Amino acid sequence: MRSLVLGLKDMDNAPLLLVGGKGLNLSKLSRMEGIHVPEGFCVTTEGYQEANRHNEAYHTLLDQLMVMQGQDPAQLMDISRAIRETIEESEIPPGIVTAVAQELSRLGDDQAYAVRSSATAEDLPHASFAGQQDTYLNIVGLDAILEHIRKCWASLFTDRAVIYRKQQGYDHRQVYLSVIVQKMVLPQVSGIMFTADPVTNSRKLLSIDAGYGLGEALVSGMVSADVYKVRDENIVEKRIASKKLAVYALPEGGTEIRQLDPVQQGAETLTESQIVQLARIGRHIEASFGGPQDIEWCLAGDIFYIVQSRPITTLYPIPDSGDSENRAYISVGHGQMMTDAMKPLGLSFHLMVTPAPMRVAGSRLFVDVTAYLASPARQSIIDTLGKSDPLVKDALLTILEREDFIPVPPELQSAASPGKSKPDIPSPQEQEPLKCDPAIVTELINNNEASVAELKRAIQGKSGTELFDFIREDMKELKRLLFDPHSTAVFMAAMDASAWLNEHLNEWLGEINAADTLSQSVDNNITSAMGLALLDAADVIRPFPQVVDYLQEHIQDGDFLAGLLSLEGGQAAYAALTEYLGKYGMRCTGEIDITRTRWSENPAILIPMLLSNIRQFAPGAGRQKFQQGLKEALEKERDIMERLRLLQDSEDKMRETRQRIELVRHYIGYREYPKYGMVSRYLVYKQAMMKEAERLVQAGNIHDKEDIFYLQFEELYEAVRTGIFDDELIKQRKDEFKLAEKLTPPRVITSEGETLSGRYRREDLPPGALAGLPVSTGVIEGRARVIFNMEEADLKEGDILVTSYTDPSWTPLFVSIKGLVTEVGGLMTHGAVIAREYGLPAVVGVDNATRRIQDGQRIRVDGSAGYVELL
């Protein structure tokens, strides 16, 4: 019977599946030197299973719950309630009753106890499941305790617990519950302690919430808490709340809410020595558990009792620099418009390409910018970053304001602030602009296409280590093309010219963001052409109803393209689609991750967008959109020139402006090409590696060809060389990736774990407006469509797209919308460039836009001033 009921101190090395997360942690705490834990025992999960083993109604209802997909929330709640009622009405097996009675006799029959749930899916390192099950305080007597044990068992099926498990992918049949019964502590003060600050995520800043009486008042949100922040045993912040209520235990059992007297309401709950003592206890527990903890505590007399400790699972991992120096990191994903987690092979390819000092955290890439921030040119660097993303600039300035974190360079120490330093380099408008020669872009594109064609020829027939040696060597060619100074000079000249036009035309004519309109329908923009080309493909297919019906019905078929050939118009449709895939099939959402599924690998991804184009647009819409944008750009240019002609020094102003407009018109489209060239090579590499993976599956080396995605490039090379694949490592990496997918990466993070999102320092916004970065001029009102997955988009012309981020793969959707709002992005990221080319008002960098804007809500997007109004 000892496996049914165990004392807290008898649970040494007890498995999680026997005592649950809370029980496991309390057992460890109770054996920790210097830590006080109320005495108690655990009714194990074997007791729970024994109680329900022969309960037919329970098992029938559980089967019904398992087959539900969540499509009927009311039915789900009905089944959950029926399971709870069945458990609460069941008999507790005699063996458990006897064992509980023995433990109460040992601890004191007349004592009051807390009866607390401890599920096997609770207080885990990767998912806390906090607050999903019930706790009952101040329970007195064997009968009452047995009743509340049943209530705890039943709380495994509260509505919130069932829904949360479904969201997290947990099997209801594989989650069990133990019950912790502990002596009640009757505290004068209680609260919660986070060993990493829950607001900033800094691992160096410990946060204590404290209130009078039992902790129930704080946990339930009934009262505000006093908040104390401690850093290195120094109290750095105090916020004393007005505490009007507190929860206290009643002598006969149960609890009551009491009104506090006015003096106590405003008094500090803890003395400074108590705060420091509690902080030391928190750091001791954190060190023992090996990570930041969320700790529940109470103070009775002069003793701090710990009643729970669980991992803080919401913290973003800190990039590992390999040393203990203070460091600052910028998210690569925010700059690349792809904040999703990347698989190990994708991460390693990006690390092989970039020369920047990169670190990996949470399956995402970060650039270590510490050296830049410590350089004399720090302000120039921050200003350059700020032009693209003001939120990053603000976050970095916040770090620099703490001069003890990254020291001021000696050259700047005499300045009043970092902002007073002006690096000795010419600004873009002071430099002589690059001469405009469209042949330069043509030559760059031709060289890239020839290089990719040679790669396709040379990689044929290569396998084993020879293939990976070849790819490693070819990466040098990729880097040569990607970082060719002539290539960089072209799009930088266009970007500088855009900045010059916006600055000078605003100064001379009062024109705001004039370059946005001047950038419409430019030459050589491979990404905007991709969206228009899908309209052209729709023109080919639209006249053939049989083909349209087939595409709607057979989109999920593996090789649906081949089925087109037997239909009227099918050969033309097949040719149009294969031609499109031949030019753009290397693209996909999150394309900087080589492991992501490309359009050529799954053409079905494109069909919903293609069918939408067929329904919504008339023939020739692609050409019409391009011509309309070109007309608006040329009209804007003529208007500007006519107005400049009336100014003083008009000839010089017109000449300089015309030079910059030519640079923008001929060079800005090329901004999109280097990435296209990179992912073109990625597709060739990936196709060859997947053939190798198929051979590995056939040889029995791996179970699934996509297993190779969970190895870094050098690990994969070594595994191919030796024929030895570490199945456990691959499984571990898959589990880690699933957890990383749920994380939200910060724009900026420090070596202390502090995450900084930055803020817009603006006072010019209408009341209630959401601030962002204006990246494409104009004002538009319309229906917001909040979309997270491009493939599930159901857009109608005139809608405003609201999403987390857009990369080039989203471009075909842009032909259907009238405006764009994203949470991530900058002035020259892909979504901004294409929005300007298509003439779509756009605001990016709107914090939590997908949560603050409701799908279907009418909104106004001001792409000139940079805000969104909720109408």
N, C-alpha and C positions, 0 to 999 in steps of 0.2 A: 504493500500500500504506500510505501514511501515515495514511489514514482508519481502517485496521485497528489500528494501534498509534501512540500519541501520547505524547511526553514530558510530564510534569506541567506544565512551564513553557511548553509549546507548545500548551496547551489554552485559550489566551485566547479568551473568547467562544464556546467550544465549547458546543453545545446539550446540554441535559439528556439528551435521547434518545440522544446519542452516548456520553456518559461516565458517566451515572448521577449520583445526588445526591452520593455521597461523593467521586467524582472531580471533580465540578464545584467542590465546596467546597475540596478539597485544592489544586486548581489556583489558586483565588483566594488561599488562604493562602500558597502558595509564592511569590506575587508581592507579598505584603504586606510593607512595610518593617518590619524588626525582628522578623519572625516566622520561626523556623527550622522547615522541613519536610524530612524525609528525602527524598533524591533518588529519582526513580522514573519509571515510565511507566505507561500505561494501554492495555490491550487493549480496544478500544472495543466497543460493542454491535454494530457492523457485523461485527466478528470473531465474536461469538457467533452472529449470524444466518447468517454465511457457513458456520460450522461445522455448523449444523443445517439448512441450506437443503434439502439432498437426503436428509436422514435420515427416511425414510418411517415407520419405527417411532415416532420422536419425534412426528411430526405426527398419526399415528393415535391415539396415547395422549393427546395434547393435546386432540384432538377429543372423546375419551371424557370427559376431565376437565371440559371446558366444559359438557357437557350434564348433569353431575351437579348435583343441588340440595342435596347435603349430607345426604340422608336416610340414607345408609349410610356412616358414618365409616370402617369397615374397608375398604370398597371404594375409597373416596377415597385412603386411605393406600397401598393396593396399587398403584393407578395412579400415585401420586406416586413410589413407590419404583421402579416400572418405568421411569418417565421419567428418574430420576436414573441408574439403571444404564445406560440407553441412551446418555445423554450422556457418562458416564464411559468407556464402551467405544468411543466414536466417535474418528475420526482428526481431529487438528487440521490444517486446511488448510496447505499448504507456505508460503503467503505469510505467514501468522501466525508460523509457526516461524522463518522467516528474519528477520522484523522483531524478534521477541523476542530472538533470538540477537544481533542487531546492538545492541540496547539493553543487553543484559548485557555485551557486549564494551566498550561505552562506559563503563558504570558500574563494571565489574569482575566478571569471570567467577567469581572465587573468593570473592566476597562472599556473605554470607547475606542473604536477602530475606524480607520479609513479603508474602504473596500474599492480597489482600483483595477481597471482593466489593463491587460498587457497582451496585445495581439502579436502574432508572429510577423505581421507586416506593420511594424510600428517601431519608431525610434531607431531606424536603420541608418547606416552611414550614407546611403544614397537617397533615402526617402523617409521623412519623419512620420507621415500619416498622423501628425499631431492633432489631438482633439477629436479623433474619429469615434472613439469609444467612451463609455461613461465612467465617472468616478463618484463615489458616495462617501460623505464625510460624517464622522461622529455617530457611527452605528454601534448600538449596545445590545448584547445578548446573542446567544447562538442562533435562535430562530430568525432574528432580524438579519444577522450576517449571512445565513444561508439564503434568505430571500434576496439579498442584494448581490450575492454571487450569481444567482440566476439572472438578475437584472443586468449584471455585467456581461454574462454570456450573450444575452439577447441583444446587447448594444453592438455586437459585432455586425448586426444587420440594421443599424439605423440608416435612414435614407442617405445621409451624407457619407457614411462609410461605404455603402454599396456603390453609390455613384462614383466616389473617388477611386475605389478599386477598379471599376470598369475603365475609368479614364487612364489609370496607370497600367492597365493590362494584367491585373492580378486575378487568378482563378479563385472564385469564392470557395471552392471545395478545398483549396490548398492553404487557406488562412484559418488558423485556430486561435483560441483565446485562453490565456491563463488569467488568474485573478490574484492580485496581491492584497493581502490583509495586513495592515500595519497599525501599531499603536498610534492613537491620535496625539499629536503635539498641539498644545493650546498656546499659540504664539501671541506675543504682543505686536510683532511685525512680521510680514512675509512678503515674498516677491519673486521676481525672475531676474536672472543674471545671464547676460550674453558675453562670452569671452571674446567675441569679435563684434564690433559695433554694428547693430542691425541697420543703421541708417547709411553709414559710409562704407561698411564692410571692412574697415581697417582692423587687421588682426592685432594691432598694438593698442587699440582703444577698447577697454572693457566697459560695458554698460550695465547698470543696476537699476531696476524698477522696484520700488518699495512702497508698501501701504500698510495700514493698521489691520490687525486681525488676521483671519484666514486669507489665503491667496485667491480664493474663489472670487472675491470682489474685483481683483485685478484681471484675472483670466477671463471673466465674463464681460469685462468692459464696463462694469457698473460704476467704477470710480477711476479718476486719473491718478497716476502714480507719481511719486517723487522720482526724479531721474538723476542718477549720478554717473559721471564718466570718469574713468580712472586710466591713467597712462603711466606705466612704470612706477606704480604705487603712489602716484601723485594725483590728487583729485583735480581735474582740469575743468570740470563743468558741474554745476548743480542747477536743477530746475525743480522748485518746490511747488507742488500742486495744491489746490484747495480740495481737501479730502473730506467730503461731507458724510460719507457712509462707510461702514465696515461690516464684515460678516464675522460672527462669533459663534462658538459651539454652545449648545444648551446642555445643562446637566443631565436631563433625561434622554438626550439623544437628539440628533438633528441640528440645524443651524438657524440663526436669525440675523436679520439685517438691523443694525443699530445706527442711530444718528449720532455723530461725534459732536462734542462740545466745540464752540468757536475757537478756543485756544488751540485745541488739538488739531483742528482742521488745517491750520496754517503752519503747524510746527514741523520741523524736520523729523522724519521717521527714524533716521540713523545718525549716530554721531560720526565724526570724521574718523576716529580710531576704528569704529565698527565697519565703516565703508572700506577702509584699507584692509582690515582683517578678512572681510568677505571677499575682497578682490584676490587676496593671496590664496584663499580656499579655491576660488574659481580657476586660477592659474595652475594650481596643483592638480585639480581634476582634469583640466585641459591637457596637461602633460601626460597624465596617466592614460587618458583615452586616446591620445595621439592626434587631437584635432580640436578646433573650436567647438564649444558646447553651449547649449541652451539649458540652464540649470534652474530648477525650482528650489527655493530655500525658505526657511522660516527661523525666526529668532525667539527662543523661549528662555527666559532668564538671561544668562550670559552665553548660551550655547547656540551656535548656528547649526541647524539640522538641514541636511540635504535630502529632499524627498523625490527628486528626479533629475536625471541628466541625460540629454540626448544630443546627437550631433546636429549642428546647424547645416542643413542640406542646401540652403539657398545661396551660399557664398560662391562667387566665381573663383576658380582656381588661380593661383598666382603663377605667372610665368617664372620658370626656374632659370636664374642667371648663373648659378653655380658659385655664387659668392654671397656675402651678407651686406653688400653695399646698397645704399638707397638708389632705386631705379624707377624710371617712368616708361610706360609702354603705351603705344597707340595701336588700336585695332586696325588690322589690314582689311578685314571684312567690311568695315564702314566705308573705307575708301574704294573698295572694289565692288560695292553694292552686292555683297553676298555674305551675310552674317551667319549663315547656316554652319553647322559642324561639318568638318571635312574628314574623310577617312585617311588612315595613315599613308597610303600610297599617294593620295592626292596632296597631302601636306608635304611629303618628301619631294615630289616633283616641283612644287612651288619653291621650296627651300633651295633646290638645285638651280632654279632659274634666277632668283633674286640676289643681288649683291648686298642688300640691306641687312643689318644685324637683327635677325628674326628669332623669336622664341615661340614655342607652342604652349597653349594653355586652353583647357576645355575643348580640345580638338579644333582650335582656331589659331590663327597666326597674329602675332603682335610684333611691332617694330620697337626695339629698345632705342629711345630717343634721348637717353641720359646724356650721352656725349654732346649731342647738339645743344641741349639745354645748358650744359656747362661751358659752352664755347662763347667767345666774345660776340659772335653773330647770332646769339640766341633770339634776340627780338626780331631780326630779319627772317629767321626761320619760322618763328611763330606767326609772324604776319603773313608769310607765304602760305602756311597751312590754313590760316584763318580765312584767306580769300576763298578757299575751297569749302571749308567747314568751320564756321564761327564757333560752334560748340566745342570743337577740339581746341581751338585757340583759347577759349575761356577756361577750359579745364586745365590747360598747361599753365596759364597765367595764375590760376589758383595755387598750383604747386609751387610756382616761383615766388609767390608771396610769402611762402614759408622758407625764409632764406637759410634755415638750418637743414633743410631736406636736400636740396641740390645747391651747393655753395655758389655764390656769385663769383665769376672769373675775376682774377686780379685786375685785369684791364678795365673792368666795369665797377670795381669796388668804390671808386671815387664818385661815381654817378649817383644821383639821388635815387634812381630806380632803374631796373633793367630797360624800361621803356625809353630812357634818355639816350641810350646808345644808338648811334646810326652807323651801320657798317659801311665801309668804304667801297661800296659797289654801286654801279649805276642802276637806277630803277628802270623798268621796262620802257617807260616813255622817254627816258634820256638816251636810250640806245638807238643807233641807226637801224631802221627796220630792214629785215631780210628782203632782197629783191624778189618780186613775184614772178615765178616761172612755173607754169602748170606742168611742164615736161618733167620737173623734178619728182612730182608725185607719181606720174605715170611710170617713171623709171623705178622708183622705190617699190611700187606695186608689182611691176613685171619681175623685178629681181626676187621678190618674196614668192610669187607664184612659181617661178622657175625652180626655186630652191625646194619648195614643197613637192613639185613634180619629181625632182631628182631623188628626194627622200623616199617617195612611194616606190620608185624603181629600185633603189639600192637596198631597201629593207626586205624585199621579196626573198622568200626562202630561208631567212635567218631564223634560228631557233636556239633554245638552250642558252647557255652563257654568252654565246656569240651575239644573240639578239640584244641582251642587256648591255654588253660592251658597246654594241653599235649605237644604242639609244643614248648611253652616257656620252659617247663621242659626239653624236649629232646635237646634243643639248648645247654644245659650244656654238654651233651654227644658229640655233634658236636664240641664244643670248646675243650673238653678234647682230642679228637682224633686229631683235627687240630693243637693243640699246645702241643701235647705230646713231652716232651723233648727227648725221645728216637727217635721219628720220625724226629724231627728237627736235632738231632745229626747225623743221617744217611746222609741226603742230604747236610748238612753243611760240613760233612767230605769229601764228593765227590767234593763240590765246592772248599773247601780249597786245596784238592789234585789237582784239575785242575789248580788252581792258582800256586801251587808249581811247577807243571810240566812245565807250560808255563815259569815261571821265571827261573828255574834252567836249563832246556834244552836249553833255549835261551842263558843263560850264558855259559854253558858247550859246546854246539854243534852249536849254532847259529840258532837253530830251533825256528821259530816264531809260536806261538799258536799251539804247538804240540798236546795239549789236545783235540783240535777240531776233528782231525782225530781219535784219540784214543777213542773218545766218540761215534763213529758210531756203530749202530746196537747193542746197549747194552740190557741187560735183564730188564724186568719189567717196560718198559716205556709205560704206558697205552695210552698215546696220540699218539706216533708214531705208535704203534700197530694198532690204530684206522684207520689210513690212509692206512696201508697195508691190513687190514681186508676188506676194501671196494673194494680193488683190488681182494681179494678172492671171494667176493660176485659177482663181475663182471664175474669171471671165471665160476660160477654156472649158470649165466643167459645167457652168450654169445652164447652157442650152440642152443638157442631156439629163432629163429627170431620172432615167434608169440609174445613171451613175450616182446622182445625188442620193437616191433612195438606198443604193447599195452601201455608200459610205456611212449613212446613218445607221444601217442595220449591222454592218460587218466591221465596225471600227475596232472591236475587241479581238478580231481574228488575228492569228499570228502573222500570216503573210497575205493580208488583204489586198495589197497592191496587185499581186498576180491575178487575183480574181477579177480585176477590172477589164482584162484583155478580151473577155468574151462578150462584153456589153457594148451596146451602141454608144459610140463616143468614148468607149473605155480606153482605146489605144491613145487617143489624144490626151485623156486625163492622166493615163499612166506616164506618158512622155512629159507632161507638164510637172507632175509631182516628182518624178525621178530627176528632172532637170533642176527643180528647186532644191531637192535634197543634195544633189551633186555640188551645188554652190553653197548651201547653208546647213547641210546635214551635220556639220561638226558642232553646231550650237545646241545649247540646252540651258535650263535654269541652273545657276551655280557652276558655270562652265569652267571656272578656274580650278575646279576639282576634277582631275582627269577621270575619276571613278564614276562621275555622274552619267546617267543614260543620255546619249546624244539622240537628236531627232532621226538620224539615219539608222540608229539601232532600234528605235521605236517610232516610226512615222505616225502612228495613231495619235501621238501627242498633238500634232498639228491639225487634225481633222476638225475638232470643234471650232477652231478659229477660222478654218477654211469654209466650213458650212455657215458660220456667222457672216462671213464676207459675202457668200452667195445670197443669203437672205436679205442683207441690209443695203447692199450697194448695187448700183446700176453698172452696166458694162463701161469700161474705160475709167473707173473711179481712181485707179492708181495714177494714171497719167494726169487726170484732172487735178488730183490733190497736189501733185508735184508742180504743175503749171500755176495753180492758184498761189502756192507758196512763193514761186519764182516771181509772179506778178507783184505780190505784196512787197517782196524784197526790193525789186527794181523801183517800185513807186516810192518806197521809203528813201531809197538812195537819191532819186530825183528831187524829192521834197527837201531833203537835207541840203543838197547842193544849191538849190534855189534860195534857201534861207541863209546859207553861208555867204552867198554872193552879195548879200546886203550888208555884211559886216565889214568892219575895218580889217585891213590885211586879208581880204577875202581870198586873193589868189593863193597865198601861202596856206591858209586854212583849208581851202578846197583841195589843193595838191596833196597835203599831208593826209587829209581825210580819205581821198580817193585811193591813195597808196594802201591805207589800212583796210579799206573795204575790199580791195582786190586780194589782199592777203587772206582776209576772212573767207571770201567767196571761193577762193581756189585751194586754200590749205586746211580750213577747219574741218572739212569732211574727213580728211586723212587721220584726224584724231582717233577715229574708230578702227583704223586698219591694223595697227600693231597687235591688238588683242585678237583680232580675227586671224592674223597670221599665226599667233601662238596656239590658239585652239585648233587651227587646221593641222598643225604638227601633232598636237595632243591626240587627235582622232587617229592619225596614222600609227602613232606609238601604241595607242590603246588597242586598235584592231590586231596588231601583231602580238601584243601581250595576251589578248583573249584567246587567240589561236594556241598560244603556248599553254594557257590555263586549261583549255580543252584537252590538250595532250596530258597534262598533269592529272586531270580527273580520270581519264582513261587508264592511266598508269596506276591509279589508286593513291597518288600522293596527297591529293586534297579531295574533299567531299563535293565542293561546289566551285565552279570556276571563279565566282566573285570572292572566294576566300582570299585571293591574292590582294584584294583591296585593303586588307587589314594588316598587311606587312609594309614596312617602309621599303624603298627601292633597294637599298643595300641588303636588307634582310631577305627580300625576295630573290635577289641575285644569289646570295649564299645558299638559300634553300634549293634553288634550281641547280646550283653547282653540286651540292651534296646529296640531293634527293631527300633531304630530311626536313619535313614541315612540322612545326610545333603546333599540334592541334589545340593544346591548352592555351597557348599564347593567342591564337586566332580567336578562340572563344572569349578569352578575357578582353581582347580588343573590341569584339562585337558588343559585349556588355558595356564597356566604357563608352563606346560610340552612342549607344542608346541613351545613356545617362547624359552625355554631352549635348545631344539633340535638344534636351529640355532646358538647357541653360540659355540665358540671354547675355551675350557678350557686351561688356562696357566699351564706350569709346576710348576711355583712358583708364589705366589701372597702374597702381604703384606697387613696389616690392613689399609694401605693408598690406597689400590686398585692398586698399582703398579704391573704390570705383568712382570715377568722376564723369558725369554726363555733360557737364557744361550747361550754361544757360544764356539765353539771349538777353542782353542788357539794353532793353528798349522800353520806352514809355509812350510810343506813338501808336499803340494798338487800340482798336475799338474794344469796348468792354466785352469780355468773354471770348475774344478771338484767340486762336491758337497760333503762336509764333513759329516761324520757320525761316528758311533761307530762300529768297526769291531767285529762281534760276531761269525762268522763262516768262517774259512780260505778258501782261494782259489780265483782265478780270473776267471770270466766268461764273455763272450760277448753274446748278444742276443737281441731279440725283447722285449721291455718293454711293459707290459700289465698293464695299470693303471686301477685298479678295486676298487670300493668302496663297492660293495655288493657281498658277496661270492656266493649268489645264481645266480647271473647273469654272473659269470665268464665263459669266453669262451677261455680256455687255450689250447695251443698245446705244446707237449713236446719240451723243449728247450727254452720256454718263460721265461722271468724274471718277477716275480710278483712285482708290485709297488703298495703299498696301504698305508692307514693311519696307520692301526695297524692290527695285526693278533692275535687272541686268539686260544685256542685249537680247536675250531670248524673249523678253516681254514685248519687244518692238511691234510684232504683228498685231497686238492688242491696241496699240496707240492710234491706229487708223480709225478705231470705233469710238474714241473718247474725245471729250472736249477740254479736259483738264486733268492734272496729276497732283497727288499728294502722297509723299512717302515719309517714313520715319527716319530713313537713312539716305545720305547722299550729299553731294557737294556741287559746286558750280560747274565742274568739268567731268563729273561722273556720267555714265552712259545715258541714264534716264534724262538728265538735264540736257545733254547735247541733242538727243532725239526730240525731246519736247520743244526745244527751240527750232529745230529744223522743220517740225510739223506745225509750228505756230500754236502750241498748246500752252496756256497759262499753267505754271507749275511752281509748287512750293515743296521743298524737301527739308529733311531734318526736323520734322514736326514730332516732338516727343510723344510717344504712345498714341499716335494718330489712329491706329486701328482699334483702340479701345475707347478713345474719347469721341470718335465719330461713329454713329450708328449706320449700319447698312440700310440704304433707302432714304436716309435723311437728306434734306435739301441743304446745300452748303454754297458758300461763295468763296472762290479761290482768287486771291489777289497775288498774281505772280510778279507784280511790279514792286509792291511794298513788302511782300513776304509774310502773309498771314492767311488763315482760314477762318471764316465766320460760320457759325452754326445757325441756320435759318429756321 
